[in-house]
Amino acid sequence: MKCSNQVRAFLRELERFEYATSCMDHIWNLYFPDRQGRWNHLQVTKYNNTFYLFLVDGELPGLEVVPGKKGWGDGAVWWLYLPLCCRSG
């Protein structure tokens, strides 16, 4: 599956879950362990039909996703980090 399709599928699924609100933003905070057992914090914010994804450790840039918009730029590298850090072994 292409990276952009994975992102869209992830965001569609995420929208089915409860979120916090701040002003007009919808905010999801996700916590997951990496392969070394350290916990990671992913924050997803939706504002005006645009999603902003941030891995809170600050090592990678955020990813801005506008549904229907083509091209991911450098953010594609960021998205590829998640499966790598969660892979066991």
N, CA, C and O of each residue as an XYZ file, in Angstrom:
356
protein
N       0.845     -1.183      0.000
C       0.000      0.000      0.000
C       0.885      1.240      0.000
O       1.850      1.320      0.759
N       0.556      2.197     -0.846
C       1.326      3.436     -0.916
C       1.224      4.195      0.403
O       0.240      4.080      1.134
N       2.264      4.971      0.684
C       2.314      5.749      1.920
C       1.090      6.646      2.061
O       0.493      6.709      3.136
N       0.711      7.335      1.000
C      -0.431      8.245      1.088
C      -1.721      7.489      1.400
O      -2.577      8.000      2.121
N      -1.868      6.277      0.863
C      -3.053      5.467      1.159
C      -3.061      5.019      2.616
O      -4.119      4.972      3.243
N      -1.890      4.691      3.158
C      -1.795      4.302      4.567
C      -2.202      5.452      5.475
O      -2.905      5.255      6.466
N      -1.758      6.646      5.133
C      -2.101      7.822      5.940
C      -3.601      8.059      5.902
O      -4.221      8.285      6.941
N      -4.186      8.010      4.719
C      -5.635      8.225      4.602
C      -6.415      7.175      5.386
O      -7.374      7.505      6.083
N      -6.010      5.921      5.275
C      -6.691      4.845      6.004
C      -6.564      5.043      7.512
O      -7.527      4.847      8.253
N      -5.378      5.429      7.958
C      -5.152      5.688      9.386
C      -6.056      6.818      9.880
O      -6.671      6.687     10.938
N      -6.149      7.914      9.145
C      -6.952      9.052      9.565
C      -8.445      8.739      9.538
O      -9.187      9.190     10.411
N      -8.894      7.969      8.542
C     -10.310      7.562      8.514
C     -10.647      6.730      9.748
O     -11.693      6.920     10.369
N      -9.764      5.818     10.091
C      -9.992      4.984     11.269
C      -9.938      5.814     12.547
O     -10.756      5.626     13.448
N      -8.993      6.712     12.624
C      -8.819      7.547     13.814
C     -10.064      8.391     14.091
O     -10.429      8.593     15.250
N     -10.702      8.872     13.060
C     -11.882      9.722     13.237
C     -13.045      8.984     13.903
O     -13.988      9.619     14.374
N     -12.988      7.666     13.946
C     -14.032      6.881     14.605
C     -13.861      6.879     16.125
O     -14.765      6.456     16.845
N     -12.712      7.345     16.619
C     -12.425      7.335     18.044
C     -12.730      8.693     18.674
O     -12.777      9.723     18.001
N     -12.930      8.655     19.963
C     -13.198      9.878     20.717
C     -11.980     10.803     20.675
O     -10.840     10.339     20.625
N     -12.229     12.092     20.694
C     -11.157     13.083     20.641
C     -11.390     14.150     21.695
O     -12.504     14.324     22.188
N     -10.320     14.864     22.031
C     -10.424     16.038     22.896
C     -10.633     17.249     21.990
O     -10.349     17.194     20.793
N     -11.129     18.338     22.567
C     -11.289     19.555     21.780
C     -10.532     20.699     22.431
O     -10.426     20.795     23.653
N     -10.018     21.547     21.586
C      -9.379     22.786     22.015
C      -9.775     23.826     20.978
O      -9.373     23.742     19.818
N     -10.558     24.799     21.398
C     -11.171     25.754     20.459
C     -11.952     24.963     19.420
O     -12.941     24.316     19.764
N     -11.538     24.996     18.171
C     -12.237     24.240     17.127
C     -11.453     23.010     16.682
O     -11.864     22.318     15.751
N     -10.344     22.736     17.330
C      -9.505     21.596     16.958
C     -10.042     20.300     17.567
O     -10.565     20.293     18.682
N      -9.904     19.223     16.828
C     -10.109     17.872     17.352
C      -8.712     17.316     17.587
O      -7.861     17.387     16.701
N      -8.469     16.766     18.762
C      -7.121     16.317     19.113
C      -7.162     14.883     19.622
O      -7.940     14.540     20.512
N      -6.306     14.056     19.036
C      -6.113     12.684     19.487
C      -4.679     12.561     19.985
O      -3.747     13.004     19.313
N      -4.498     11.966     21.150
C      -3.167     11.674     21.683
C      -3.022     10.164     21.734
O      -3.783      9.476     22.414
N      -2.042      9.659     21.011
C      -1.819      8.217     20.915
C      -0.463      7.889     21.532
O       0.530      8.572     21.282
N      -0.439      6.847     22.332
C       0.797      6.400     22.979
C       1.053      4.965     22.558
O       0.145      4.134     22.584
N       2.291      4.671     22.169
C       2.633      3.325     21.719
C       4.106      3.069     21.998
O       4.915      3.996     21.969
N       4.462      1.801     22.272
C       5.867      1.475     22.531
C       6.632      1.255     21.229
O       6.066      0.808     20.231
N       7.921      1.573     21.253
C       8.773      1.242     20.109
C       9.432     -0.105     20.382
O       9.163     -0.730     21.408
N      10.283     -0.551     19.481
C      10.871     -1.884     19.632
C      11.845     -1.984     20.801
O      12.191     -3.091     21.213
N      12.293     -0.854     21.343
C      13.147     -0.875     22.533
C      12.323     -0.774     23.821
O      12.888     -0.755     24.914
N      11.003     -0.710     23.702
C      10.136     -0.632     24.863
C       9.902      0.783     25.382
O       9.243      0.960     26.406
N      10.433      1.798     24.689
C      10.184      3.191     25.085
C       8.836      3.618     24.523
O       8.442      3.206     23.432
N       8.138      4.446     25.285
C       6.830      4.913     24.856
C       6.956      6.164     24.003
O       7.756      7.052     24.297
N       6.169      6.222     22.958
C       6.125      7.360     22.047
C       4.764      8.026     22.157
O       3.772      7.386     22.504
N       4.728      9.315     21.860
C       3.491     10.096     21.928
C       3.268     10.717     20.552
O       4.054     11.548     20.099
N       2.206     10.311     19.909
C       1.797     10.869     18.625
C       0.567     11.728     18.872
O      -0.428     11.260     19.426
N       0.642     12.984     18.458
C      -0.521     13.866     18.569
C      -1.040     14.160     17.166
O      -0.284     14.558     16.279
N      -2.334     13.958     16.982
C      -2.991     14.262     15.721
C      -4.028     15.340     16.004
O      -4.876     15.185     16.882
N      -3.950     16.430     15.253
C      -4.886     17.538     15.395
C      -5.585     17.740     14.063
O      -4.948     17.733     13.009
N      -6.905     17.923     14.116
C      -7.671     18.216     12.901
C      -8.276     19.596     13.062
O      -8.960     19.879     14.046
N      -8.018     20.449     12.089
C      -8.580     21.803     12.067
C      -8.950     22.142     10.632
O      -8.116     22.033      9.732
N     -10.183     22.547     10.414
C     -10.659     22.926      9.068
C     -10.339     21.875      8.012
O      -9.851     22.205      6.931
N     -10.614     20.617      8.322
C     -10.406     19.509      7.390
C      -8.936     19.268      7.034
O      -8.645     18.622      6.027
N      -8.028     19.770      7.833
C      -6.601     19.498      7.670
C      -6.112     18.793      8.929
O      -6.417     19.213     10.045
N      -5.354     17.719      8.741
C      -4.789     16.974      9.858
C      -3.323     17.354     10.021
O      -2.601     17.532      9.041
N      -2.900     17.473     11.262
C      -1.500     17.748     11.600
C      -1.042     16.629     12.523
O      -1.634     16.410     13.580
N       0.012     15.921     12.125
C       0.520     14.803     12.906
C       1.909     15.154     13.429
O       2.778     15.599     12.679
N       2.097     14.948     14.715
C       3.383     15.260     15.346
C       3.793     14.117     16.250
O       3.009     13.675     17.090
N       5.009     13.635     16.088
C       5.599     12.722     17.048
C       6.251     13.621     18.079
O       7.204     14.332     17.761
N       5.762     13.606     19.299
C       6.075     14.628     20.286
C       7.534     14.619     20.721
O       7.960     15.567     21.382
N       8.321     13.603     20.388
C       9.735     13.604     20.777
C      10.535     14.706     20.093
O      11.646     15.015     20.524
N       9.997     15.298     19.045
C      10.624     16.440     18.401
C      11.732     16.113     17.423
O      12.351     17.025     16.875
N      12.001     14.838     17.187
C      13.104     14.480     16.290
C      12.734     14.583     14.817
O      13.616     14.719     13.969
N      11.460     14.521     14.502
C      11.020     14.541     13.112
C      10.040     15.681     12.895
O       9.331     16.071     13.823
N       9.990     16.224     11.678
C       9.035     17.312     11.418
C       7.606     16.785     11.440
O       7.379     15.588     11.260
N       6.658     17.663     11.658
C       5.255     17.283     11.617
C       4.822     17.012     10.186
O       5.506     17.368      9.227
N       3.684     16.379     10.072
C       3.126     16.065      8.762
C       1.756     16.720      8.659
O       0.902     16.533      9.526
N       1.555     17.481      7.604
C       0.263     18.117      7.338
C      -0.428     17.340      6.236
O       0.144     17.133      5.166
N      -1.661     16.907      6.492
C      -2.402     16.116      5.519
C      -3.726     16.817      5.226
O      -4.536     17.048      6.124
N      -3.926     17.146      3.970
C      -5.193     17.711      3.515
C      -5.841     16.645      2.637
O      -5.338     16.350      1.553
N      -6.958     16.062      3.094
C      -7.588     15.017      2.282
C      -7.840     15.501      0.857
O      -8.358     16.596      0.637
N      -7.461     14.656     -0.109
C      -7.643     14.991     -1.516
C      -6.460     15.723     -2.136
O      -6.406     15.861     -3.358
N      -5.508     16.197     -1.330
C      -4.351     16.915     -1.857
C      -3.261     15.913     -2.240
O      -2.974     14.988     -1.479
N      -2.666     16.088     -3.391
C      -1.614     15.191     -3.875
C      -0.259     15.618     -3.324
O      -0.018     16.799     -3.071
N       0.623     14.633     -3.142
C       2.003     14.909     -2.754
C       2.178     15.041     -1.253
O       1.335     15.624     -0.570
N       3.268     14.500     -0.744
C       3.505     14.516      0.695
C       4.778     15.249      1.072
O       4.964     15.572      2.245
N       5.658     15.523      0.129
C       6.906     16.209      0.462
C       7.744     15.410      1.438
O       7.729     14.179      1.407
N       8.472     16.094      2.303
C       9.358     15.436      3.264
C       8.589     14.685      4.334
O       9.166     13.851      5.032
N       7.312     14.959      4.479
C       6.518     14.283      5.491
C       6.429     12.780      5.292
O       6.193     12.046      6.252
N       6.615     12.305      4.062
C       6.544     10.872      3.811
C       7.600     10.129      4.623
O       7.349      9.022      5.099
N       8.772     10.726      4.783
C       9.832     10.114      5.580
C       9.365      9.971      7.019
O       9.616      8.951      7.660
N       8.684     10.994      7.526
C       8.165     10.955      8.890
C       7.199      9.791      9.063
O       7.309      9.034     10.028
N       6.253      9.641      8.138
C       5.248      8.601      8.280
C       5.875      7.219      8.267
O       5.388      6.313      8.943
N       6.940      7.047      7.515
C       7.591      5.742      7.449
C       8.259      5.380      8.769
O       8.538      4.205      9.009
N       8.521      6.357      9.629
C       9.156      6.108     10.917
C       8.275      5.243     11.821
O       8.790      4.383     12.536
N       6.966      5.457     11.802
C       6.082      4.759     12.735
C       6.168      3.242     12.605
O       6.371      2.571     13.617
N       6.022      2.660     11.397
C       6.119      1.204     11.326
C       7.510      0.693     11.703
O       7.634     -0.399     12.258
N       8.542      1.457     11.414
C       9.897      1.023     11.741
C      10.131      0.982     13.238
O      10.756      0.049     13.741
N       9.641      1.976     13.954
C       9.886      2.003     15.389
C       9.039      0.981     16.127
O       9.371      0.604     17.251
N       7.975      0.534     15.530
C       7.089     -0.428     16.205
C       7.406     -1.876     15.828
O       6.902     -2.808     16.455
N       8.225     -2.060     14.822
C       8.547     -3.413     14.361
C       9.357     -4.140     15.434
O      10.291     -3.568     15.997
N       9.019     -5.356     15.712
C       9.768     -6.120     16.728
C      10.986     -6.769     16.106
O      11.044     -7.021     14.903
N      11.965     -7.035     16.975
C      13.143     -7.761     16.500
C      14.350     -6.976     16.292
O      15.380     -7.520     15.893
